Amino acid sequence: MGAQKGRDLLLKIDDGTGNFVTVAGLRSHRLAFSAGQVDATHQMSPGRWRELLAGAGIRNASISGTGIFRDEPSDARMRSLFFDGEVARFQVIVPDFGVVEGLFQIASLEYSGEHHGELTFEISLESAGELTFVAL
């Protein structure tokens, strides 16, 4: 994957009807994957080196972003998901890489603003089920 423009990374949310709409106004995005490890080390482990049990850890993904308010429908959808504690389907589109899709829950939603500036928001989401990946 060659160099890409950061603005081409898109976060989309299911609008409640099965259609995905772009979360408007995001200026920065982050998609992170992690996998837990299961330590299988025992007294006979070669050289007393740690051994890990392959494929046994819990996998998860997190998404975060910072932006400004631009689109009432996507703002309202995120706000209602957070306050209702619901899980919704999201997509992250990474150019020349692929599309990650699955259920996420909004873990935090923060609002901030300077006296002479715009109102901004920060959002973070945590995976809440199996994710799919489709290469582009």
Order of alpha helices (4+ residues) and beta strands (2+ residues): beta-beta-beta-beta-alpha-beta-beta-beta
